[in-house]
Amino acid sequence: MWRRQVAALARHGIDAVAVDLPGHGSRLGGPFSVAEALEVIDAAFPPDDGDAGADRAPRLLVGLSLGGYLAIEYAATHPGRIDGLVAASCGTRPRGAGLAGYRRLAAAIGRLPDRGRGLNDLMVRVFLPRDQVADVLAGGVALDVMEPVLGAVGALDSEAALGRIDVPVWLVNGRFDHFRIEERRMLRAARDGRLVVVPGATHLVSLARPEEFTAVVLGAVAELDRRAARARRVDTARTLPDGVSGS
């Protein structure tokens, strides 16, 4: 589902890795847990060599929906591993009556003869452009982990986690995303946050409006590059002898 973004980043000379979360894609059929999901995310980044961030290219973590909630949790619990975060389609806290309703719905769908595959495919075709449908369905549909995912995400406190993240955060939502109802609250929780609302997009914003979403990601990469260059100039100036200019 990240095919377009990965290709666009490659055209700009930016390395990008799309990972499959537990129970999804190449891990379809396996169990889901937050702990394993965070391990999968962490394994996508090269190990630090003891001086995190000093001489490496800036690292941007991008997550959508479930991936957005997990990306927020990863950023909060793994300081120094990333330099920026794009958390999309996760603009409300998964709790209370809303979460309970989704869990009941997931349980009902899971009792259908096809475990909800037909309903899922129909909704994808209704809400996404035709050329994006194949991207969604190509990796399979993670029907078996719907209930475990909802239970696990409901145990996260994304609002508190945002307050612990010490890197820039881009909160991205589609204009018609039903998950954006607390986006301002989430924005206020972030230390260094900004909110981007993509016109015309629904929940799967990266698929509904791929060009616009890719532009947000590229803008975030550019911002991280500018910050890294500024930090290098400051470090260089600090190491120069008195009276020597680094310009």
Backbone as CSV, one residue per row, in Angstrom:
resi,resn,N_x,N_y,N_z,CA_x,CA_y,CA_z,C_x,C_y,C_z
1,MET,0.807,-1.211,0.000,0.000,0.000,0.000,0.847,1.272,0.000
2,TRP,2.165,1.098,0.137,3.066,2.246,0.118,3.809,2.358,-1.216
3,ARG,3.351,1.617,-2.229,4.089,1.545,-3.489,4.364,2.924,-4.078
4,ARG,3.362,3.763,-4.122,3.541,5.075,-4.749,4.506,5.952,-3.967
5,GLN,4.399,5.923,-2.648,5.307,6.749,-1.848,6.757,6.258,-1.962
6,VAL,6.953,4.944,-1.905,8.311,4.397,-2.008,8.924,4.756,-3.356
7,ALA,8.137,4.637,-4.428,8.638,4.970,-5.761,8.973,6.453,-5.868
8,ALA,8.118,7.308,-5.329,8.363,8.745,-5.396,9.613,9.128,-4.608
9,LEU,9.780,8.551,-3.447,10.971,8.837,-2.652,12.233,8.362,-3.366
10,ALA,12.144,7.204,-4.014,13.304,6.696,-4.755,13.700,7.649,-5.877
11,ARG,12.709,8.246,-6.526,13.020,9.203,-7.602,13.748,10.427,-7.071
12,HIS,13.585,10.708,-5.799,14.289,11.833,-5.169,15.569,11.380,-4.466
13,GLY,15.952,10.132,-4.677,17.183,9.625,-4.074,17.075,9.360,-2.589
14,ILE,15.873,9.097,-2.116,15.633,8.871,-0.691,15.351,7.392,-0.463
15,ASP,16.111,6.769,0.407,15.885,5.367,0.746,14.634,5.239,1.602
16,ALA,13.777,4.288,1.254,12.548,4.064,2.015,12.298,2.568,2.130
17,VAL,11.825,2.146,3.287,11.511,0.737,3.549,10.074,0.658,4.037
18,ALA,9.263,-0.168,3.376,7.885,-0.414,3.821,7.867,-1.748,4.560
19,VAL,7.403,-1.735,5.797,7.421,-2.957,6.609,6.013,-3.517,6.756
20,ASP,5.935,-4.816,6.958,4.674,-5.490,7.263,4.574,-5.687,8.766
21,LEU,3.517,-5.158,9.355,3.295,-5.335,10.783,2.870,-6.770,11.072
22,PRO,2.996,-7.227,12.304,2.542,-8.579,12.653,1.088,-8.799,12.241
23,GLY,0.836,-9.943,11.606,-0.514,-10.257,11.160,-0.903,-9.606,9.855
24,HIS,0.016,-8.896,9.197,-0.264,-8.170,7.964,0.750,-8.564,6.883
25,GLY,0.327,-8.452,5.617,1.235,-8.649,4.505,1.946,-9.987,4.536
26,SER,3.274,-9.939,4.506,4.064,-11.178,4.538,3.929,-11.903,5.866
27,ARG,3.407,-11.237,6.882,3.188,-11.857,8.194,1.720,-12.216,8.408
28,LEU,0.962,-12.241,7.323,-0.462,-12.552,7.391,-0.670,-13.931,8.008
29,GLY,-1.613,-14.017,8.922,-1.896,-15.276,9.596,-1.208,-15.423,10.930
30,GLY,-0.220,-14.574,11.191,0.477,-14.618,12.467,-0.228,-13.778,13.510
31,PRO,0.169,-13.912,14.764,-0.459,-13.133,15.841,0.001,-11.683,15.811
32,PHE,-0.769,-10.838,16.478,-0.406,-9.428,16.583,-0.153,-9.071,18.026
33,SER,0.884,-8.284,18.259,1.109,-7.673,19.565,1.842,-6.358,19.345
34,VAL,1.619,-5.414,20.238,2.302,-4.129,20.137,3.805,-4.313,20.282
35,ALA,4.224,-5.159,21.215,5.660,-5.360,21.443,6.350,-5.860,20.173
36,GLU,5.736,-6.838,19.510,6.344,-7.352,18.282,6.306,-6.306,17.177
37,ALA,5.216,-5.537,17.107,5.127,-4.490,16.096,6.246,-3.465,16.261
38,LEU,6.543,-3.079,17.485,7.622,-2.116,17.723,8.974,-2.714,17.363
39,GLU,9.134,-4.005,17.571,10.374,-4.675,17.165,10.525,-4.664,15.652
40,VAL,9.427,-4.896,14.939,9.460,-4.862,13.478,9.857,-3.476,12.983
41,ILE,9.264,-2.449,13.564,9.609,-1.080,13.171,11.087,-0.804,13.458
42,ASP,11.546,-1.181,14.623,12.926,-0.901,14.995,13.911,-1.607,14.069
43,ALA,13.563,-2.824,13.647,14.465,-3.599,12.785,14.600,-2.977,11.397
44,ALA,13.659,-2.102,11.022,13.738,-1.464,9.711,14.839,-0.416,9.643
45,PHE,15.302,0.055,10.801,16.365,1.051,10.848,17.698,0.369,11.119
46,PRO,18.775,0.824,10.492,20.096,0.277,10.812,20.427,0.545,12.276
47,PRO,21.207,-0.331,12.887,21.595,-0.088,14.289,22.451,1.160,14.404
48,ASP,22.272,1.883,15.499,23.109,3.062,15.741,24.501,2.620,16.148
49,ASP,25.472,3.452,15.795,26.858,3.093,16.083,27.387,3.753,17.343
50,GLY,26.472,4.226,18.176,26.907,4.815,19.445,26.807,6.319,19.486
51,ASP,26.634,6.948,18.321,26.508,8.414,18.285,25.286,8.741,17.453
52,ALA,24.096,8.466,17.973,22.853,8.539,17.219,22.662,9.908,16.593
53,GLY,22.452,9.895,15.288,22.072,11.106,14.594,23.215,11.999,14.168
54,ALA,24.442,11.754,14.599,25.525,12.688,14.335,25.922,12.726,12.868
55,ASP,26.153,11.573,12.257,26.695,11.532,10.903,25.806,10.768,9.928
56,ARG,24.627,10.412,10.315,23.746,9.661,9.411,22.676,10.577,8.832
57,ALA,22.055,10.094,7.751,20.945,10.833,7.164,19.770,10.841,8.134
58,PRO,18.997,11.915,8.143,17.832,11.957,9.036,16.866,10.812,8.749
59,ARG,16.243,10.308,9.790,15.305,9.197,9.682,13.893,9.693,9.963
60,LEU,12.998,9.437,9.019,11.598,9.813,9.153,10.762,8.543,9.213
61,LEU,9.956,8.413,10.251,9.046,7.280,10.400,7.647,7.731,9.982
62,VAL,7.019,6.952,9.088,5.689,7.278,8.581,4.753,6.121,8.899
63,GLY,3.614,6.416,9.503,2.629,5.381,9.811,1.227,5.867,9.512
64,LEU,0.374,4.937,9.094,-0.995,5.247,8.718,-1.963,4.400,9.525
65,SER,-2.974,5.030,10.125,-4.013,4.330,10.865,-3.382,3.521,12.003
66,LEU,-3.519,2.207,11.999,-2.832,1.389,13.012,-1.352,1.720,13.034
67,GLY,-0.751,1.818,11.861,0.664,2.157,11.796,0.968,3.516,12.389
68,GLY,0.022,4.445,12.300,0.222,5.758,12.908,0.265,5.690,14.423
69,TYR,-0.669,4.956,15.007,-0.661,4.782,16.467,0.620,4.096,16.929
70,LEU,1.035,3.081,16.189,2.256,2.362,16.566,3.490,3.232,16.359
71,ALA,3.483,4.055,15.323,4.611,4.949,15.086,4.750,5.961,16.221
72,ILE,3.623,6.470,16.701,3.666,7.384,17.845,4.255,6.675,19.055
73,GLU,3.810,5.459,19.311,4.322,4.702,20.460,5.809,4.418,20.303
74,TYR,6.218,4.070,19.090,7.649,3.801,18.852,8.486,5.054,19.109
75,ALA,8.056,6.170,18.553,8.817,7.410,18.724,8.948,7.786,20.188
76,ALA,7.897,7.525,20.963,7.918,7.889,22.386,8.791,6.967,23.205
77,THR,8.927,5.722,22.785,9.650,4.723,23.578,11.047,4.416,23.041
78,HIS,11.418,5.019,21.914,12.735,4.776,21.330,13.412,6.110,21.007
79,PRO,13.682,6.932,22.014,14.317,8.233,21.747,15.677,8.059,21.071
80,GLY,15.938,8.943,20.114,17.210,8.911,19.406,17.222,8.048,18.170
81,ARG,16.191,7.220,17.964,16.200,6.317,16.812,15.666,6.981,15.547
82,ILE,14.820,7.993,15.688,14.305,8.687,14.520,14.465,10.189,14.724
83,ASP,14.314,10.910,13.606,14.461,12.365,13.644,13.160,13.097,13.335
84,GLY,12.148,12.369,12.915,10.863,12.971,12.612,9.811,11.898,12.452
85,LEU,8.550,12.304,12.597,7.442,11.352,12.564,6.279,11.934,11.773
86,VAL,5.760,11.143,10.838,4.502,11.449,10.166,3.486,10.416,10.638
87,ALA,2.501,10.859,11.395,1.463,9.974,11.931,0.144,10.351,11.266
88,ALA,-0.340,9.468,10.410,-1.510,9.778,9.592,-2.721,8.960,10.028
89,SER,-3.876,9.575,9.914,-5.154,8.885,10.127,-5.246,8.249,11.509
90,CYS,-4.745,8.927,12.498,-4.828,8.455,13.887,-5.113,9.649,14.792
91,GLY,-6.081,10.456,14.387,-6.353,11.714,15.056,-7.385,11.657,16.157
92,THR,-7.574,10.497,16.744,-8.465,10.409,17.904,-7.930,9.342,18.841
93,ARG,-8.263,9.466,20.109,-7.802,8.481,21.086,-8.695,7.244,21.011
94,PRO,-8.107,6.063,20.828,-8.913,4.836,20.710,-9.357,4.341,22.080
95,ARG,-10.506,4.801,22.511,-10.981,4.426,23.848,-12.481,4.639,23.951
96,GLY,-13.050,4.227,25.073,-14.444,4.513,25.388,-15.439,3.823,24.487
97,ALA,-16.575,4.499,24.316,-17.688,3.912,23.568,-17.328,3.682,22.104
98,GLY,-16.540,4.579,21.540,-16.151,4.412,20.142,-15.357,3.143,19.917
99,LEU,-14.374,2.919,20.771,-13.565,1.704,20.649,-14.412,0.465,20.901
100,ALA,-15.277,0.524,21.897,-16.130,-0.627,22.193,-17.024,-0.958,21.000
101,GLY,-17.537,0.087,20.346,-18.361,-0.142,19.168,-17.594,-0.797,18.042
102,TYR,-16.360,-0.340,17.818,-15.537,-0.951,16.774,-15.221,-2.407,17.099
103,ARG,-14.987,-2.697,18.367,-14.681,-4.078,18.739,-15.898,-4.976,18.530
104,ARG,-17.084,-4.484,18.849,-18.290,-5.279,18.600,-18.498,-5.495,17.105
105,LEU,-18.247,-4.451,16.319,-18.382,-4.572,14.872,-17.380,-5.581,14.312
106,ALA,-16.129,-5.516,14.806,-15.109,-6.456,14.341,-15.492,-7.885,14.669
107,ALA,-16.042,-8.085,15.846,-16.456,-9.436,16.233,-17.581,-9.938,15.340
108,ALA,-18.547,-9.053,15.024,-19.654,-9.448,14.153,-19.166,-9.766,12.746
109,ILE,-18.264,-8.937,12.229,-17.720,-9.179,10.896,-16.955,-10.499,10.858
110,GLY,-16.234,-10.781,11.955,-15.459,-12.016,12.014,-16.308,-13.273,11.988
111,ARG,-17.598,-13.132,12.270,-18.489,-14.296,12.248,-19.116,-14.543,10.873
112,LEU,-18.870,-13.652,9.932,-19.379,-13.861,8.581,-18.677,-15.061,7.938
113,PRO,-19.322,-15.703,6.976,-18.721,-16.897,6.350,-17.327,-16.649,5.768
114,ASP,-17.125,-15.478,5.194,-15.808,-15.157,4.622,-14.970,-14.301,5.563
115,ARG,-15.396,-14.208,6.826,-14.729,-13.424,7.857,-14.628,-11.942,7.485
116,GLY,-15.501,-11.503,6.583,-15.565,-10.092,6.242,-14.767,-9.681,5.023
117,ARG,-14.208,-10.641,4.295,-13.380,-10.277,3.146,-14.199,-9.556,2.069
118,GLY,-15.386,-10.052,1.779,-16.212,-9.413,0.765,-16.583,-7.992,1.138
119,LEU,-16.947,-7.776,2.399,-17.299,-6.437,2.868,-16.095,-5.514,2.785
120,ASN,-14.932,-6.003,3.189,-13.707,-5.212,3.126,-13.408,-4.777,1.694
121,ASP,-13.481,-5.738,0.767,-13.161,-5.421,-0.627,-14.158,-4.424,-1.211
122,LEU,-15.418,-4.549,-0.824,-16.431,-3.610,-1.298,-16.138,-2.203,-0.807
123,MET,-15.819,-2.063,0.472,-15.544,-0.740,1.026,-14.316,-0.113,0.381
124,VAL,-13.305,-0.931,0.115,-12.101,-0.420,-0.542,-12.456,0.132,-1.921
125,ARG,-13.270,-0.598,-2.655,-13.630,-0.167,-4.013,-14.535,1.070,-4.002
126,VAL,-15.320,1.222,-2.954,-16.209,2.381,-2.861,-15.435,3.646,-2.520
127,PHE,-14.468,3.551,-1.616,-13.840,4.742,-1.059,-12.480,5.090,-1.654
128,LEU,-11.918,4.231,-2.494,-10.606,4.525,-3.055,-10.665,4.596,-4.577
129,PRO,-9.785,5.395,-5.185,-9.696,5.403,-6.645,-9.372,4.011,-7.172
130,ARG,-9.838,3.718,-8.375,-9.681,2.370,-8.925,-8.227,1.917,-8.961
131,ASP,-7.314,2.833,-9.303,-5.921,2.423,-9.441,-5.242,2.188,-8.097
132,GLN,-5.918,2.499,-6.984,-5.346,2.270,-5.667,-5.856,0.984,-5.022
133,VAL,-6.923,0.421,-5.567,-7.529,-0.761,-4.965,-6.545,-1.922,-4.937
134,ALA,-5.839,-2.130,-6.046,-4.893,-3.246,-6.118,-3.801,-3.108,-5.070
135,ASP,-3.364,-1.879,-4.787,-2.315,-1.674,-3.786,-2.781,-2.108,-2.406
136,VAL,-4.047,-1.855,-2.097,-4.576,-2.226,-0.784,-4.699,-3.736,-0.649
137,LEU,-5.167,-4.387,-1.694,-5.476,-5.806,-1.608,-4.290,-6.706,-1.925
138,ALA,-3.217,-6.133,-2.479,-2.104,-6.959,-2.938,-1.465,-7.767,-1.819
139,GLY,-1.365,-7.186,-0.639,-0.703,-7.876,0.471,-1.630,-8.729,1.308
140,GLY,-2.872,-8.907,0.845,-3.832,-9.654,1.645,-4.525,-8.744,2.636
141,VAL,-5.545,-9.283,3.284,-6.344,-8.509,4.226,-6.237,-9.139,5.606
142,ALA,-5.848,-8.342,6.586,-5.559,-8.854,7.933,-6.837,-8.990,8.752
143,LEU,-7.721,-9.874,8.316,-9.004,-10.031,8.992,-8.871,-10.707,10.348
144,ASP,-7.919,-11.629,10.482,-7.823,-12.431,11.704,-7.317,-11.641,12.905
145,VAL,-6.732,-10.473,12.676,-6.168,-9.715,13.800,-6.958,-8.457,14.108
146,MET,-8.125,-8.304,13.520,-8.906,-7.088,13.771,-9.184,-6.895,15.260
147,GLU,-9.701,-7.920,15.909,-10.029,-7.809,17.330,-8.776,-7.640,18.194
148,PRO,-7.720,-8.450,18.008,-6.505,-8.224,18.802,-5.898,-6.841,18.585
149,VAL,-5.943,-6.343,17.351,-5.401,-5.012,17.064,-6.171,-3.942,17.834
150,LEU,-7.495,-4.011,17.793,-8.302,-3.009,18.491,-8.067,-3.058,19.995
151,GLY,-7.953,-4.258,20.536,-7.686,-4.378,21.959,-6.325,-3.820,22.340
152,ALA,-5.310,-4.104,21.514,-3.956,-3.650,21.816,-3.830,-2.136,21.676
153,VAL,-4.406,-1.585,20.610,-4.312,-0.140,20.400,-5.093,0.604,21.482
154,GLY,-6.190,0.007,21.951,-6.965,0.639,23.004,-6.205,0.768,24.311
155,ALA,-5.151,-0.017,24.471,-4.341,0.063,25.688,-3.262,1.141,25.591
156,LEU,-3.072,1.724,24.404,-2.066,2.761,24.230,-2.628,4.124,24.630
157,ASP,-1.749,4.988,25.099,-2.124,6.373,25.396,-1.345,7.267,24.440
158,SER,-1.903,7.447,23.242,-1.188,8.187,22.208,-1.028,9.660,22.552
159,GLU,-1.977,10.206,23.276,-1.872,11.610,23.673,-0.667,11.815,24.583
160,ALA,-0.518,10.969,25.583,0.640,11.073,26.476,1.931,10.778,25.728
161,ALA,1.885,9.816,24.820,3.084,9.467,24.053,3.554,10.643,23.206
162,LEU,2.633,11.365,22.587,3.018,12.534,21.796,3.773,13.550,22.646
163,GLY,3.404,13.686,23.888,4.076,14.626,24.773,5.490,14.227,25.125
164,ARG,5.841,12.974,24.895,7.201,12.508,25.191,8.107,12.492,23.967
165,ILE,7.567,12.776,22.805,8.355,12.717,21.572,9.120,14.016,21.390
166,ASP,10.434,13.911,21.225,11.274,15.104,21.155,11.748,15.417,19.736
167,VAL,11.039,14.915,18.723,11.359,15.218,17.330,10.114,15.830,16.671
168,PRO,10.272,16.473,15.517,9.105,17.056,14.839,8.073,15.995,14.468
169,VAL,6.816,16.346,14.630,5.703,15.441,14.335,4.750,16.113,13.351
170,TRP,4.438,15.383,12.285,3.420,15.812,11.326,2.193,14.918,11.529
171,LEU,1.075,15.504,11.931,-0.184,14.779,12.052,-0.974,15.037,10.776
172,VAL,-1.259,13.993,10.024,-1.868,14.128,8.699,-3.203,13.390,8.680
173,ASN,-4.255,14.084,8.291,-5.580,13.478,8.211,-6.276,13.878,6.926
174,GLY,-7.081,12.959,6.407,-7.946,13.301,5.300,-9.089,14.181,5.780
175,ARG,-9.553,15.057,4.914,-10.630,15.984,5.290,-11.867,15.237,5.771
176,PHE,-12.153,14.083,5.190,-13.354,13.341,5.538,-13.056,12.094,6.364
177,ASP,-11.950,12.113,7.078,-11.584,10.976,7.929,-12.366,11.033,9.239
178,HIS,-13.072,9.965,9.544,-13.839,9.910,10.783,-12.938,9.802,12.011
179,PHE,-11.634,9.573,11.804,-10.701,9.448,12.921,-10.045,10.785,13.279
180,ARG,-10.484,11.880,12.722,-9.800,13.151,12.968,-10.488,14.004,14.024
181,ILE,-11.449,13.457,14.729,-12.273,14.288,15.607,-11.497,14.885,16.778
182,GLU,-10.370,14.293,17.150,-9.569,14.855,18.244,-8.206,15.335,17.751
183,GLU,-8.121,15.674,16.485,-6.824,16.037,15.927,-6.214,17.250,16.610
184,ARG,-7.036,18.212,17.011,-6.502,19.405,17.680,-5.972,19.058,19.067
185,ARG,-6.642,18.164,19.733,-6.164,17.718,21.040,-4.822,17.014,20.890
186,MET,-4.719,16.159,19.889,-3.462,15.450,19.645,-2.350,16.437,19.273
187,LEU,-2.696,17.438,18.487,-1.709,18.448,18.107,-1.194,19.197,19.331
188,ARG,-2.095,19.557,20.230,-1.674,20.268,21.443,-0.762,19.413,22.311
189,ALA,-0.921,18.104,22.230,-0.101,17.212,23.055,1.333,17.129,22.558
190,ALA,1.538,17.381,21.282,2.876,17.247,20.698,3.752,18.440,21.068
191,ARG,5.011,18.169,21.360,5.946,19.244,21.685,6.258,20.108,20.465
192,ASP,6.459,19.447,19.329,6.853,20.129,18.094,6.002,19.551,16.967
193,GLY,4.736,19.931,16.957,3.799,19.313,16.030,3.221,20.298,15.041
194,ARG,2.749,19.741,13.938,2.006,20.500,12.961,0.928,19.592,12.383
195,LEU,-0.192,20.190,12.011,-1.344,19.442,11.510,-1.538,19.728,10.030
196,VAL,-1.703,18.657,9.255,-1.961,18.777,7.821,-3.271,18.051,7.520
197,VAL,-4.231,18.752,6.959,-5.496,18.154,6.550,-5.525,18.132,5.020
198,VAL,-5.670,16.961,4.444,-5.619,16.789,2.991,-7.036,16.895,2.420
199,PRO,-7.301,17.884,1.595,-8.652,18.063,1.050,-9.102,16.844,0.232
200,GLY,-10.367,16.493,0.396,-10.949,15.435,-0.413,-10.599,14.025,-0.008
201,ALA,-9.714,13.857,0.964,-9.255,12.524,1.340,-10.099,11.948,2.465
202,THR,-10.177,10.630,2.484,-10.861,9.908,3.539,-9.820,9.296,4.475
203,HIS,-10.167,8.223,5.175,-9.284,7.671,6.193,-7.946,7.210,5.626
204,LEU,-7.966,6.476,4.530,-6.717,5.995,3.931,-6.131,7.098,3.054
205,VAL,-5.656,8.129,3.709,-5.266,9.360,3.025,-4.129,9.134,2.036
206,SER,-3.195,8.258,2.324,-2.063,8.026,1.424,-2.498,7.351,0.137
207,LEU,-3.639,6.685,0.158,-4.174,6.020,-1.025,-5.240,6.858,-1.714
208,ALA,-6.041,7.558,-0.934,-7.089,8.393,-1.513,-6.508,9.601,-2.251
209,ARG,-5.438,10.165,-1.700,-4.764,11.313,-2.320,-3.253,11.069,-2.260
210,PRO,-2.746,10.140,-3.076,-1.333,9.751,-2.957,-0.346,10.876,-3.258
211,GLU,-0.648,11.706,-4.259,0.294,12.775,-4.596,0.392,13.790,-3.462
212,GLU,-0.751,14.159,-2.916,-0.746,15.135,-1.824,-0.049,14.572,-0.588
213,PHE,-0.302,13.307,-0.291,0.338,12.707,0.876,1.850,12.612,0.667
214,THR,2.257,12.216,-0.529,3.680,12.126,-0.826,4.346,13.491,-0.685
215,ALA,3.640,14.546,-1.085,4.198,15.896,-0.939,4.431,16.237,0.526
216,VAL,3.537,15.805,1.407,3.729,16.035,2.839,4.980,15.308,3.324
217,VAL,5.145,14.062,2.906,6.315,13.282,3.318,7.597,13.927,2.802
218,LEU,7.603,14.339,1.538,8.789,14.984,0.985,9.081,16.299,1.701
219,GLY,8.040,17.028,2.066,8.248,18.256,2.826,8.846,17.981,4.195
220,ALA,8.407,16.899,4.825,8.972,16.528,6.120,10.442,16.141,5.981
221,VAL,10.767,15.388,4.933,12.168,15.020,4.688,13.015,16.273,4.495
222,ALA,12.510,17.219,3.707,13.260,18.456,3.466,13.486,19.226,4.759
223,GLU,12.466,19.277,5.614,12.606,19.977,6.894,13.662,19.302,7.772
224,LEU,13.656,17.980,7.797,14.662,17.267,8.596,16.058,17.487,8.035
225,ASP,16.185,17.540,6.718,17.485,17.816,6.101,17.980,19.207,6.487
226,ARG,17.071,20.189,6.477,17.467,21.550,6.861,17.921,21.594,8.314
227,ARG,17.202,20.909,9.182,17.580,20.890,10.600,18.927,20.207,10.799
228,ALA,19.148,19.117,10.066,20.425,18.406,10.197,21.576,19.273,9.709
229,ALA,21.377,19.979,8.589,22.429,20.850,8.070,22.731,21.975,9.049
230,ARG,21.686,22.529,9.656,21.873,23.592,10.643,22.647,23.072,11.856
231,ALA,22.314,21.868,12.301,23.014,21.293,13.454,24.479,21.041,13.134
232,ARG,24.762,20.604,11.898,26.166,20.377,11.521,26.948,21.677,11.503
233,ARG,26.316,22.748,11.010,27.010,24.038,11.001,27.314,24.498,12.419
234,VAL,26.377,24.322,13.315,26.602,24.709,14.710,27.728,23.891,15.320
235,ASP,27.723,22.575,15.069,28.771,21.713,15.612,30.135,22.090,15.055
236,THR,30.170,22.429,13.751,31.439,22.831,13.140,31.960,24.116,13.761
237,ALA,31.060,25.062,13.968,31.465,26.341,14.555,32.012,26.150,15.962
238,ARG,31.436,25.212,16.703,31.888,24.970,18.073,33.277,24.351,18.118
239,THR,33.632,23.588,17.074,34.921,22.902,17.076,36.053,23.723,16.469
240,LEU,35.708,24.844,15.808,36.756,25.659,15.196,37.503,26.470,16.259
241,PRO,38.805,26.705,16.044,39.553,27.541,16.984,38.987,28.966,16.982
242,ASP,39.231,29.677,18.066,38.783,31.069,18.162,39.347,31.873,17.006
243,GLY,38.453,32.681,16.395,38.886,33.545,15.312,38.837,32.924,13.946
244,VAL,38.486,31.623,13.833,38.407,30.954,12.554,36.946,30.807,12.170
245,SER,36.591,31.228,10.960,35.217,31.145,10.486,34.999,29.850,9.733
246,GLY,33.801,29.261,9.890,33.463,28.032,9.172,32.757,28.295,7.872
247,SER,32.571,29.563,7.479,31.839,29.877,6.249,32.767,29.841,5.040
